């Protein structure tokens, strides 16, 4: 015999698919939606329905942009320095770095890290597009801002090698060790990220 209505069970099951959401958390979220005004649920449902249709990836930087935009506003902004590029793993890493208020260059999103165990090789990341940007924008410095993880480090080393072999950039730097190992940029605090940017080292 079912302990909960089937509709509520379905919501709990779907919420449980989200990263970091266990069974108990999924139950709390589902019950919160149920006991609140239906307008809350409708607003969430509408936002989710429009998510894929109204968000796209920038063809130049691979940051997330509105569907009606051609290029990332951070790339098109005349106040940004296109000759300084921070290479990050995922789009949300851009948000983390922007919150420091200390970076005024542009970004390049790899779309992940090299991880043989997960079947992800260099060819599945936006590394060729990065090298093309170095040529097109006469980039002077690349800051490799991958996470302080085994995969992040191996990806950083691979990119460093590719850039040095291309002879396109004179300066290649890495975020300083202000970020603890195992902490993703998305979850690092602003002060730590700020120090990491200020104390970046050249490779």
N, C-alpha and C positions, 0 to 999 in steps of 0.2 A: 504494500500500500504506500502510495506517494505521501511524503511528509509535507510537501509544498505544492502549490498549484503549478501546473506544467509550464505556464507562461513565465512564471518567476524562475523556475528551474532553468529554462532556456537562457534567460538573461544572465543568471549566475554562471552557467556554462560558458557563454560567450565572453563574459568579463574575465573569466579565469584563463582565457587564452592570452591576455595582455601580459607583457613582461613584468615580473615583480609582483603580480597579483595572485596570491594563493587562494585556496577555497574559502577561508574565513573572510578575507578582504573582499572577495567577489560577492559573498553573501551580504556583507555590510553595504557595499555600493548598490547592489540590486534593491535592497530593502530601503535605502535612502531614496532612491528614485521612485519607488512604489509609494512611500508614505508622504512624499512631497507633492506639491501641485503638479498636475499633468503637464502644465506649460513647461516645467523644467525638463521633463522627459522629451517633450516635443522639440524643444530648442536643441537639445543634445542630438536627437535623431536627425534633425534638419542639418545640423553642422556636419555630422558624419556622412550624410547623403551627398553633401556638396564637396566633401574633402578631395576626392580624386579628380572631380571635374574642374575644380577651381585652383588646384595647385599643380605646378609643373617644375621641371628642373631647368635651370639656366644653361643654355648650350655652351656658354663660355666658361663659367665658374663652377657649374653643377650645384650651386646653392638653390634652395627652394624659393620660388617666386610665384606671384599671382599668374593665373592662366593667361591673362590679357597682357602680360609684360613680355617683352622680347629678351631683355637682358637684365641681370641683377642690378638693382638700383645702387648697390654698394660698388659695383664695377663702373657704372656710368657716372657716378658722382665725380664732378671735376675736382673736388677737394681731396679725393682719395689718390694716393700715389700708386700708379699702376706698375711702377718699377720695383715695388716691394710686395711680395706675395707670401701669404701664410698658407701653408698646405695642411689641411685638416682631414680627419677621417670621415666625419659625418656632418650634415648641414647644421645640426644643433650645436656643434662645436663653435660655429661662427657666432652664435648668440652669446656663448660663454665669453669669448674673447672680446666681443663688442662691449660687453658690460664693464670691462676694465676701463674703457675710455682712453686707452693708451696706444691703440693700434690704428693707424691711418692709411694702411695699405689696402690691398685687395686680397681676395681669398681664392683658394682652389680646393674643392672637395673631391677626395679620392673615391669615396663611395665604399669605404671599408679598409681592411688591412690584408696583407699577405698572410694567409693561414692555410698551409697545406692540409692540416687535419680536417679543415672544413671545406676543402676543395677550392679554395680561393687563391689564384695565382696572380702575378703582376699584370697579366693580360686582361684580367677582369676589373682592374682599377683604371681610373682616369689619368694614368701616368703619361701616355703619348700626348694627350691633350695639354697636359702641363708643360711638356717640353716644347710644344708648338707655341704656347703662350709666352714662354721665355724668349722665343724668337720674335714673335709679333709685337710684344710690348717692350722689348729691350730691357728685360728685367735685370736689375742690379743685385738684388738680394732675395733669397728664398729662405723663409723661416719654416723649418719642418716642425709642425705642431701636432704630431701624432701623439697618442696617449702613451703613458709610461708603462706599457705592458710588453710582454715578449713579442707579440704580433706587431705592436706599434714600433718597437725598436728595430725589428727586422725590416719592416717597411721603410723606416727612416733611413736605414743603411742602404737599402736597395735604391731609393730615390737619390740619396747623396751620390752613390756611384754613377747613376745614370746622368745626373747633372754634370758631375765632374768630367765624365767621358765626353759629354756634348760640348764642353768648353764654352757654354753660353752665358754662364753667370760667374761673377768673381767672388761673391759672398754666399756661403750656405751656412745657416745657423740652425740651432736646435733650441727649443725652450729650455731654460735653466731648470735645475732640479728642485724648484720650489713646489712642484706638484708631486705628491707622494705616489709611489708605485702602486698600481692597481686602482687609482682614482681616475675616472674619465673626466675630460674637460667639462662636460656638461654638468658635473656635480662639484667641481672645484669652486672654492669661494673666490670672490673678486680680488681680494688682497693677494692671495697666493698666485693667481693668474697674472696680476699686475707685476709682481716681483719676478715671475718666470719670464715675462716679456722683457723686462728691463735687464735681466741678467742672462739673456740668451748668449750662447757661446758659438763661435765660428768653428766650422769643421774643416 
